[in-house]
Amino acid sequence: MSNTLSRLFQPKSIAIVGGGAWCVQVIKQSQAMGFSGDIWPVHPRSDEIAGCPAYKSLADLPAAPDAVFIGINRHATIELVRSLAAMGAGGAICFASGFSEAAAEDATGDDLQAQLVAAAGQMPILGPNCYGFINALDGALLWPDQHGCQRVDRGVAILTQSSNIAINLTMQQRGLPIAYVVTCGNMAQSSQAKIASALIDDPRVTAVGLHIEGFSDLREWEALAAKAHKKGVPLVALKVGISEQAQQATVSHTASLAGSDAGAQAFLDRLGIPRLGALPDLLEALKLLHCYGPLPSGNIASISCSGGEASLIADMAVGTKLEFPPLTDQQQVQLRAALGPMVALNNPLDYHTYIWRDGAAMARAWSGMTGDGIAMTFSIVDYPTTDQADWICATQAALSVRADTQARFAVVSSLPELMPADVAAELMAGGVVPFLGLREALAATETAANLRAPHPDPICLPATTAATQTLTEAASKQALAEHGVQVPQNRSAQGPGAIASAATELRPPFAIKGVGLAHKSEHAAVRLGIMPEQVAAVAAEIGTDTVLIEEMITGTVAELLVGVIRDDAHGYVLTLGAGGVLTEMLRDTTSLLLPVQPADIETALAKLNCGPLLTGYRGKPAANRAAIVEAVLAVQSYVLANAETVSEVEINPLLCTPDRAVAVDALIRKA
């Protein structure tokens, strides 16, 4: 574990400063967890607290404590932290609130938090405004409330900014062994990424679950992802909250399509951290990762004694990246021997109830649904809430399958409440994953199959200069063309004479556009297929002082959107999607963070619903994908070269032909 945090999270001595109910609870919880180190209450007017002799001041302590729970008011907390740092304490939990989280109600909150960080110096602190931590491996905790953790030899770590959510997660009855729970609070000094980085140094930690409200230092998260991948410790996240990056710009389609959460999702994708949508899914994913780690594929098998359950899990897997591969010849032979001729062999498999209560036969049948090509096998079993005697055979059969085959195996209840806590614990002890709920099981399995190595390149950090100007279409195209974006031959013209002259310099038919309008199509300011003799009249109808006349592109296979917006919280978000006038209606997009490699672009294009158009749809020619990739890389080149000033770049549409990829409309916003 990181030297700066190991003493705090694995203490031999703890001090509790304060005499209120919270502090008493910290002592009682430490005693109940079986903490074997020293417990030193500190209170100026008490001789004893919760059965432990109390000390009048920090100076009276036998030694500098490894970990300190500070349960006094915010102003006194600052001076106490200063004293602890001076005496060489290992770290402190700052329980008090009223710091930066209360700045909206109390203008002094931010200043107090800065004073707290300065007082701590090099001594680690958690919070302020946080509950602390539980180390269930060593029975060490600074925790002022109830919790449901029990001593374990190895398990997962859970980090959250919300103390209340942390309490709730400790109360899980799902058989998940929790090694650490850490609440991060305001993260004034010790960030969530730094804490997670320290915890994965403990070889007893098998996986880490992160409840994230927002990212702070992006480089710390990149370092965490790289370290976790190298150590083989999976990270999964439940990301909540939205950034405000898209609120600054409403002039482009990209801003509305990317959405305020696109940057967060793109950042997690880049880190290789799968994202879950609910707390139960997070717990089930951690449970699977604790048992087996990342899955090699999304190939799954399911066996149940009900056709209804077989159909249900098959339907629920639709829309996921999980697949039910057909049974192999070897599987069919084994299943036929175990089940006889009356069962139709499929995946998912309904084996009826012919062999129920025959544990050995059940184990043989269930083993038949495992194999080299199967990443996870589910046996769907719902334990009744009344008499469970007839279901003991199912538990034993599952344990036998795991012991005999060493295959990844799970028992899944179709409803969470139909998996008893004692059964879940017994299955986990035998290396079988007890999944509570079909939906949760599929979400967890998809997550474990979706773990990836982090992107090797660091992201381009966002600048902070405000965008103050929007370039004209012609100026935007010129700027992008200088970095390699192909644009049509065009002329900007003002006045009848210049307009007529421009038309003679280009090859018809023309596209004529009004200049100075944010969304030209909404003002009928885009006219296509214009011949030379129509130019003057069309320009007059459009009505803007200046018009842009350009040669039209023919042979279009598909129209794409290529946009980049600066997300102050996550970097520069590249959005690729279906382009043209229906862009916002189709909402067919995917987002990445810059910089990207050609392979990243190809992968993103393959995710689009309009992707088949690019490869040739129903006999039509394919687009030049290499040209599309080159166009995206050229946009990236412009953004990276102007990262200090650029706020937004958009090409819509990028017309894709069998030969070229041409930007026929472009927009740039910058300082």
C-alpha positions in Angstrom: 0.0 0.0 0.0 1.1 3.6 -0.7 3.5 4.7 2.1 1.5 7.9 2.6 -1.8 6.1 3.2 -0.8 2.6 4.5 -0.4 3.8 8.1 -3.8 5.4 8.0 -5.7 2.4 6.5 -3.8 -0.3 8.4 -3.2 1.3 11.8 -1.8 -0.2 14.9 -3.1 2.6 17.1 -6.1 4.9 16.7 -7.1 8.0 18.5 -10.6 9.5 18.8 -10.8 13.2 19.5 -14.1 14.3 20.9 -16.6 13.0 23.3 -19.9 13.1 21.4 -22.1 10.1 20.4 -20.2 9.8 17.1 -16.9 9.4 18.8 -18.3 6.8 21.3 -19.7 4.9 18.3 -16.2 4.9 16.7 -14.8 3.2 19.8 -17.6 0.7 20.0 -17.3 -0.2 16.4 -13.6 -0.7 16.7 -14.1 -3.0 19.7 -16.9 -4.9 17.9 -14.7 -5.5 14.8 -12.0 -7.0 17.0 -9.4 -4.3 16.5 -6.3 -5.6 18.2 -4.3 -2.3 18.3 -4.5 0.6 20.8 -7.6 2.8 21.2 -6.9 6.2 22.6 -9.9 8.5 23.3 -8.9 12.2 23.7 -11.1 14.5 25.7 -10.2 17.3 28.1 -12.9 16.5 30.7 -13.3 12.7 30.6 -11.4 10.0 32.3 -13.0 7.2 30.4 -15.0 6.8 27.1 -16.7 3.6 26.1 -14.5 1.6 28.5 -11.2 3.0 27.3 -9.0 5.4 29.4 -9.2 8.9 28.0 -6.3 11.3 27.5 -6.7 15.0 28.2 -4.8 16.1 25.1 -2.7 14.9 22.1 0.4 15.7 24.1 -0.6 13.1 26.7 -0.8 10.2 24.2 1.8 7.4 24.5 2.9 8.0 20.9 1.9 9.6 17.6 -1.3 7.7 16.6 -1.5 6.0 13.2 -5.0 7.0 12.5 -7.2 9.7 14.1 -10.9 10.3 14.0 -11.6 14.0 14.6 -15.1 14.5 15.9 -15.0 18.2 16.8 -16.3 21.4 15.1 -14.8 22.6 11.8 -12.7 25.5 13.2 -11.2 23.4 16.0 -10.5 20.6 13.4 -8.0 22.8 11.6 -5.8 23.5 14.6 -6.0 19.8 15.7 -4.9 18.7 12.2 -2.0 21.1 12.4 -1.0 19.6 15.8 -1.3 16.0 14.5 0.9 16.8 11.5 3.5 18.3 13.7 3.6 15.3 16.0 3.9 12.8 13.1 0.5 11.1 13.1 -0.3 8.7 10.3 -3.4 10.4 9.1 -6.8 11.7 10.1 -10.5 11.5 9.3 -12.1 15.0 9.3 -15.7 14.3 10.2 -16.9 17.9 10.5 -18.9 19.5 7.7 -19.2 23.2 6.7 -16.3 23.3 4.4 -16.4 23.6 0.5 -19.6 21.6 0.3 -21.4 24.4 2.2 -19.9 27.3 0.3 -23.2 28.2 -1.3 -24.6 28.8 2.2 -21.4 29.9 3.9 -18.9 31.9 1.9 -16.1 31.0 4.4 -16.4 27.3 3.5 -13.8 27.3 0.7 -11.3 29.3 2.7 -11.7 26.9 5.7 -11.0 24.0 3.5 -7.9 25.6 2.1 -6.7 26.2 5.7 -7.4 22.6 6.5 -5.2 21.3 3.6 -2.4 23.7 4.6 -2.6 22.6 8.2 -2.3 18.9 7.2 0.8 19.4 5.1 2.1 16.0 4.1 -0.1 14.1 6.6 -3.0 12.3 4.8 -6.5 13.4 5.6 -9.8 12.0 4.5 -12.7 14.5 4.0 -13.7 16.8 5.4 -17.4 15.9 5.6 -16.8 12.2 5.6 -17.4 9.1 7.8 -14.0 7.5 7.4 -13.1 4.0 6.5 -13.5 0.3 7.4 -10.7 -2.2 7.1 -12.4 -5.5 7.5 -9.2 -7.4 6.7 -7.5 -6.3 9.9 -10.5 -5.2 12.0 -9.3 -1.6 11.9 -11.9 1.2 11.4 -12.7 4.7 12.1 -16.4 4.7 11.5 -19.0 6.7 13.5 -22.2 4.8 12.6 -23.6 1.3 12.0 -22.2 -0.9 9.3 -22.7 -4.4 8.1 -19.1 -5.4 7.4 -17.6 -8.6 8.8 -14.0 -9.7 9.0 -12.7 -11.3 5.8 -9.4 -12.6 4.6 -9.7 -11.1 1.2 -12.3 -9.1 -0.7 -13.2 -6.0 -2.7 -12.8 -2.3 -1.9 -15.6 0.2 -2.3 -15.0 3.9 -2.5 -17.7 6.5 -2.5 -18.0 10.3 -1.9 -21.3 9.6 -0.2 -21.2 8.4 3.4 -24.8 7.3 3.4 -24.4 5.2 0.3 -21.3 3.6 1.9 -23.4 2.7 5.0 -26.1 1.1 2.7 -23.5 -0.9 0.7 -22.0 -2.4 3.8 -25.5 -3.7 4.7 -25.6 -5.9 1.6 -26.7 -9.5 2.2 -25.4 -10.9 -1.1 -22.3 -12.9 0.0 -19.9 -10.2 -1.2 -16.7 -10.1 0.9 -15.9 -6.4 1.5 -12.3 -5.8 2.4 -12.4 -1.9 2.6 -15.0 0.7 2.6 -13.7 4.3 2.3 -15.7 7.5 2.1 -14.0 10.3 0.4 -16.1 13.3 1.5 -14.9 16.6 0.0 -11.6 15.1 -1.1 -9.8 18.3 0.0 -6.4 16.5 -0.1 -6.7 12.8 -0.7 -8.6 12.2 -3.9 -10.7 9.1 -4.8 -8.1 8.1 -7.4 -5.2 8.4 -4.9 -7.1 6.4 -2.3 -8.0 3.6 -4.8 -4.3 3.6 -5.9 -3.3 3.0 -2.3 -5.8 0.2 -1.7 -4.8 -1.8 -4.7 -1.3 -2.1 -3.2 -2.9 -4.5 -0.7 -2.7 -7.9 -2.3 -5.8 -9.0 -0.4 -8.0 -6.6 -2.5 -9.5 -8.4 -5.4 -11.5 -5.6 -7.2 -12.5 -2.0 -6.6 -15.9 -0.5 -6.9 -16.0 3.3 -7.4 -19.1 5.4 -6.8 -18.0 8.6 -8.6 -19.7 12.0 -8.4 -17.0 13.8 -10.4 -13.4 13.5 -11.6 -10.9 16.0 -10.3 -7.3 15.4 -11.4 -7.6 13.5 -14.7 -3.9 12.5 -14.6 -4.4 10.8 -11.3 -7.2 8.7 -12.8 -5.0 7.8 -15.7 -2.3 6.7 -13.4 -4.8 4.7 -11.3 -6.2 2.9 -14.4 -2.7 2.0 -15.6 -1.6 0.8 -12.2 -4.7 -1.3 -11.6 -4.4 -2.9 -15.0 -0.7 -3.8 -14.4 -1.6 -5.3 -11.0 -4.6 -7.2 -12.4 -7.1 -5.5 -10.1 -10.3 -4.8 -11.9 -12.0 -1.4 -11.5 -15.7 -0.8 -12.1 -17.7 2.4 -11.6 -21.1 3.8 -10.9 -20.8 7.4 -12.2 -23.5 9.8 -11.3 -23.9 13.6 -11.8 -23.4 15.6 -15.0 -20.9 18.2 -16.1 -21.9 21.6 -17.4 -19.7 21.5 -20.4 -22.5 21.4 -23.0 -24.3 24.4 -21.5 -21.7 26.9 -22.8 -22.4 26.2 -26.4 -25.7 25.8 -28.1 -24.7 27.0 -31.6 -23.7 23.5 -32.9 -25.3 20.1 -33.2 -22.3 18.6 -31.4 -23.0 20.4 -28.2 -26.6 19.1 -28.0 -25.8 15.6 -29.2 -22.7 15.0 -27.1 -24.7 15.8 -24.0 -23.3 16.8 -20.6 -22.4 13.2 -19.7 -20.6 12.3 -22.9 -17.2 13.4 -21.6 -17.5 11.3 -18.4 -18.5 8.2 -20.4 -15.7 8.8 -22.9 -13.2 9.2 -20.0 -14.3 6.0 -18.4 -14.1 4.2 -21.7 -10.6 5.5 -22.2 -9.6 4.3 -18.7 -11.0 0.9 -19.5 -13.4 1.2 -16.5 -16.8 -0.3 -17.2 -19.7 1.8 -16.0 -22.8 0.4 -14.2 -26.1 2.1 -13.8 -27.3 0.9 -10.3 -25.9 -0.1 -6.9 -27.2 -3.7 -7.1 -25.4 -4.1 -10.5 -22.2 -2.7 -8.9 -22.3 -5.2 -6.1 -23.0 -8.1 -8.4 -20.2 -7.1 -10.7 -17.8 -6.9 -7.8 -18.9 -10.3 -6.6 -18.2 -11.9 -10.0 -14.8 -10.1 -10.3 -13.9 -11.2 -6.8 -14.4 -14.8 -7.8 -13.1 -14.9 -11.4 -11.7 -11.6 -12.4 -12.4 -10.3 -16.0 -14.2 -12.7 -18.3 -12.5 -13.6 -21.6 -15.7 -13.1 -23.7 -19.4 -12.5 -23.5 -20.3 -16.2 -24.3 -22.7 -17.5 -21.7 -24.8 -20.6 -21.1 -27.9 -21.0 -19.0 -29.7 -24.0 -17.6 -32.9 -24.1 -15.7 -35.8 -26.5 -14.9 -38.3 -24.1 -16.5 -38.9 -23.1 -20.0 -40.2 -19.8 -18.8 -36.9 -19.0 -17.2 -34.9 -20.1 -20.3 -37.0 -17.8 -22.4 -36.7 -15.0 -19.9 -33.0 -14.9 -19.7 -32.7 -15.2 -23.5 -34.9 -12.2 -24.0 -33.2 -10.2 -21.3 -29.8 -10.7 -22.9 -31.1 -9.1 -26.1 -29.4 -5.7 -26.5 -26.4 -6.7 -24.4 -23.0 -7.9 -25.7 -23.7 -11.3 -24.3 -24.3 -14.3 -26.5 -25.6 -17.9 -26.1 -23.4 -20.0 -28.4 -24.9 -23.2 -29.7 -24.0 -26.4 -27.8 -21.0 -28.2 -29.0 -21.0 -31.9 -29.9 -19.2 -32.7 -26.7 -21.8 -30.8 -24.6 -24.7 -32.6 -26.3 -23.2 -36.0 -25.6 -22.7 -35.2 -21.9 -26.1 -33.6 -21.6 -27.9 -36.5 -23.3 -26.2 -38.9 -21.0 -27.3 -37.0 -18.0 -30.8 -36.0 -19.1 -32.0 -38.8 -21.3 -33.9 -38.6 -24.6 -36.9 -36.5 -23.4 -35.1 -33.1 -23.1 -34.6 -30.9 -26.2 -31.0 -29.7 -26.0 -30.5 -25.9 -26.5 -28.7 -23.0 -25.0 -30.5 -21.7 -22.9 -31.5 -25.1 -21.7 -34.7 -26.2 -20.0 -33.9 -29.5 -18.4 -37.3 -29.9 -16.8 -37.5 -31.5 -13.3 -36.7 -35.2 -14.1 -33.4 -35.2 -12.1 -34.4 -32.8 -9.3 -33.3 -34.0 -5.9 -30.6 -36.2 -7.5 -27.6 -34.0 -6.7 -25.1 -36.1 -8.7 -27.3 -36.1 -11.8 -27.9 -32.4 -11.5 -24.2 -31.7 -11.3 -23.6 -33.8 -14.4 -26.2 -31.9 -16.3 -25.1 -28.5 -15.1 -21.4 -29.4 -15.9 -22.6 -30.2 -19.5 -23.3 -26.5 -19.9 -19.7 -25.5 -19.2 -16.8 -25.7 -21.6 -13.9 -23.9 -23.1 -16.0 -21.6 -25.2 -18.2 -20.5 -22.3 -17.1 -17.6 -20.2 -19.9 -18.0 -17.6 -22.6 -20.6 -16.9 -25.8 -19.7 -15.1 -28.0 -22.2 -13.3 -31.3 -20.5 -12.5 -32.5 -21.5 -9.1 -35.1 -19.7 -7.0 -35.0 -20.7 -3.3 -38.4 -20.5 -1.7 -39.0 -18.2 1.3 -40.8 -21.1 3.1 -39.3 -24.6 3.2 -35.9 -24.8 1.4 -35.2 -28.5 2.2 -35.8 -29.6 -1.3 -33.3 -27.0 -2.6 -30.2 -28.2 -0.7 -29.5 -30.4 -3.7 -29.2 -27.4 -6.0 -26.6 -25.8 -3.7 -24.6 -29.0 -3.5 -24.8 -29.6 -7.3 -23.5 -26.1 -8.0 -20.6 -26.6 -5.6 -19.8 -29.9 -7.2 -19.7 -28.4 -10.7 -17.2 -25.8 -9.6 -15.1 -28.3 -7.7 -15.1 -30.9 -10.5 -14.7 -28.6 -13.5 -13.2 -25.4 -12.2 -15.5 -23.7 -14.7 -16.9 -20.2 -14.0 -20.3 -21.1 -12.6 -23.1 -19.1 -11.1 -26.4 -19.8 -9.4 -28.9 -17.1 -10.3 -32.2 -16.3 -8.7 -34.7 -14.7 -11.0 -35.7 -12.3 -8.2 -33.1 -10.9 -5.7 -35.2 -11.9 -2.7 -35.1 -15.6 -3.7 -31.4 -16.0 -2.9 -31.1 -16.5 0.9 -28.1 -14.8 2.5 -26.8 -18.0 4.0 -26.9 -19.8 0.6 -25.2 -16.9 -1.0 -22.4 -17.1 1.5 -22.1 -20.9 1.1 -21.9 -20.6 -2.7 -19.3 -17.9 -2.5 -17.2 -19.9 -0.1 -17.1 -22.7 -2.7 -16.2 -20.4 -5.6 -19.7 -20.2 -7.1 -21.1 -16.8 -7.8 -24.6 -16.3 -6.2 -26.3 -13.8 -8.4 -29.4 -12.0 -7.0 -31.6 -11.3 -10.0 -31.4 -12.1 -13.7 -31.1 -8.5 -14.8 -28.3 -7.9 -12.3 -26.5 -11.1 -13.3 -26.5 -10.1 -17.0 -25.3 -6.6 -16.2 -22.5 -7.9 -14.0 -21.4 -10.5 -16.6 -21.4 -8.0 -19.4 -19.3 -5.7 -17.2 -16.8 -8.4 -16.5 -16.6 -9.2 -20.2 -16.1 -5.5 -21.1 -13.0 -4.8 -19.0 -10.2 -3.4 -21.2 -6.7 -2.1 -20.9 -6.6 1.7 -20.5 -5.8 3.8 -23.6 -2.0 4.2 -23.8 -2.1 7.9 -24.6 -2.8 10.6 -22.0 -5.8 12.8 -22.8 -5.4 16.4 -24.0 -6.2 18.4 -20.9 -8.8 21.2 -21.5 -7.7 24.9 -21.6 -9.7 27.5 -19.7 -9.9 30.4 -22.0 -13.4 31.4 -22.9 -14.7 31.2 -26.5 -15.3 34.7 -27.7 -15.8 34.3 -31.5 -17.4 32.0 -34.0 -15.5 31.8 -37.3 -17.5 32.1 -40.6 -18.0 28.9 -42.5 -15.4 29.9 -45.1 -12.8 30.8 -42.4 -13.6 27.6 -40.5 -13.1 25.5 -43.6 -9.9 27.3 -44.5 -8.5 26.7 -41.0 -9.4 23.0 -41.1 -8.1 22.6 -44.7 -4.7 23.8 -43.5 -4.6 20.6 -41.3 -5.7 18.3 -44.1 -9.5 18.4 -44.2 -10.8 18.2 -47.7 -13.3 21.0 -48.5 -15.1 21.9 -51.7 -13.8 24.7 -54.0 -15.6 27.8 -52.8 -15.8 31.6 -52.9 -17.2 34.1 -50.5 -18.8 37.0 -52.3 -20.6 40.2 -51.4 -22.6 42.2 -53.9 -24.0 41.3 -57.3 -20.7 41.8 -59.2 -18.6 39.7 -56.9 -21.3 37.0 -56.8 -21.4 36.8 -60.6 -17.6 36.7 -60.8 -17.3 33.9 -58.2 -19.8 31.8 -60.1 -17.5 31.8 -63.2 -14.6 30.6 -61.2 -16.3 27.4 -60.0 -17.7 24.3 -61.6 -21.5 24.0 -61.4 -23.8 22.9 -60.0 -23.4 25.0 -56.9 -24.4 25.1 -53.3 -25.1 28.7 -52.1 -25.3 29.5 -48.4 -26.0 32.5 -46.3 -23.1 33.7 -44.1 -23.5 34.8 -40.5 -26.4 32.4 -39.5 -25.9 29.7 -36.8 -28.3 27.2 -38.3 -28.6 28.0 -42.0 -31.0 25.3 -42.9 -33.6 26.7 -40.4 -33.5 30.0 -42.3 -33.8 28.4 -45.7 -30.3 29.8 -46.3 -28.9 26.7 -48.0 -29.7 26.1 -51.7 -28.4 23.2 -53.6 -28.1 22.3 -57.2 -27.9 25.9 -58.4 -26.9 26.5 -62.0 -24.9 29.6 -63.1 -27.9 31.5 -64.5 -29.7 31.0 -61.1 -27.0 32.3 -58.8 -27.9 36.0 -58.7 -31.6 35.4 -57.9 -30.9 32.7 -55.3 -28.3 34.9 -53.5 -30.8 37.7 -53.4 -33.5 35.4 -52.0 -31.1 34.2 -49.2 -30.7 37.8 -48.2 -27.5 37.8 -46.2 -24.8 40.4 -47.0 -22.3 37.7 -47.9 -23.0 34.4 -49.5 -20.7 31.3 -49.8 -20.7 29.7 -53.3 -19.2 26.3 -53.6 -19.0 23.3 -55.9 -21.4 20.5 -55.0 -20.1 17.0 -54.1 -21.7 14.1 -55.9 -21.7 10.4 -55.3 -22.4 10.7 -51.6 -22.7 7.3 -49.8 -23.3 8.7 -46.3 -23.3 11.9 -44.3 -21.4 12.1 -41.0 -21.0 14.5 -38.2 -17.5 15.1 -36.9 -17.4 17.4 -33.9 -15.2 18.3 -31.0 -16.2 20.3 -27.9 -14.1 21.3 -24.9 -15.4 19.6 -21.8 -13.9 21.5 -18.9 -14.2 18.4 -16.6 -12.9 15.7 -19.0 -10.9 17.1 -22.0 -11.8 17.4 -25.7 -14.7 15.2 -26.6 -14.8 14.0 -30.2 -18.2 13.0 -31.4 -18.8 11.0 -34.5 -22.3 10.3 -35.8 -24.9 10.4 -38.5 -24.8 13.9 -40.1 -27.0 16.1 -42.1 -30.2 18.0 -41.4 -31.6 15.0 -39.4 -28.6 14.8 -37.1 -30.4 15.7 -33.9 -33.4 13.6 -34.7 -31.4 10.5 -35.4 -29.1 10.9 -32.4 -26.8 8.2 -33.7 -23.5 9.2 -32.2 -20.5 7.9 -30.2 -17.9 10.0 -28.3 -14.2 9.6 -27.5 -11.6 11.8 -25.9 -8.6 13.3 -27.8 -6.1 12.2 -28.8 -7.3 9.2 -30.8 -5.6 6.7 -33.0 -6.9 5.4 -36.4 -8.0 2.2 -34.7 -10.1 4.2 -32.2 -11.9 5.9 -35.1 -12.6 2.7 -36.9 -14.0 1.1 -33.7 -16.2 4.2 -33.1 -17.6 4.2 -36.7 -18.5 0.5 -36.3 -20.7 1.3 -33.3 -22.9 3.7 -35.3 -26.3 2.6 -36.6 -25.4 4.2 -39.9 -22.2 2.2 -40.0 -23.5 -0.3 -42.6 -23.8 2.6 -45.1 -20.0 3.1 -44.9 -19.3 -0.5 -45.9 -21.8 -0.7 -48.7 -25.5 -1.2 -48.0 -27.8 -3.3 -50.2 -25.5 -3.3 -53.2 -24.5 0.4 -53.0 -20.8 1.3 -53.0 -18.8 1.6 -49.8 -17.4 4.8 -48.5 -13.7 5.4 -48.5 -13.1 4.7 -44.8 -9.5 5.6 -45.0 -10.5 9.1 -46.2 -13.0 9.4 -43.3 -10.3 8.4 -40.8 -7.9 10.9 -42.4 -10.6 13.6 -42.1 -11.2 12.9 -38.4 -7.4 12.9 -37.7 -7.1 16.2 -39.5 -9.8 17.7 -37.2 -7.9 16.4 -34.3 -4.7 17.9 -35.7 -6.4 21.3 -35.8 -7.7 21.0 -32.2 -4.4 19.8 -30.7 -2.6 22.6 -32.5 -5.0 25.2 -31.1 -5.9 23.5 -27.8 -5.2 26.7 -25.8 -7.9 28.6 -27.6 -10.4 26.3 -29.4 -13.7 25.5 -27.7 -15.6 23.8 -30.5 -15.2 22.4 -33.9 -17.9 20.9 -36.1 -18.1 19.4 -39.6 -21.7 18.7 -40.5 -22.0 17.1 -42.9 -18.9 15.3 -43.9 -19.9 13.9 -47.2 -18.5 10.4 -47.7 -18.1 9.1 -51.2 -16.3 6.0 -52.6 -13.3 8.2 -53.2 -13.3 11.1 -50.7 -14.5 12.5 -47.4 -15.4 16.2 -47.9 -16.4 18.8 -45.3 -19.2 20.8 -46.8 -20.1 22.7 -43.7 -17.9 23.7 -40.8 -17.9 25.8 -37.6 -15.2 26.8 -35.2 -15.6 28.6 -31.9 -12.5 29.8 -30.1 -11.0 32.5 -28.0 
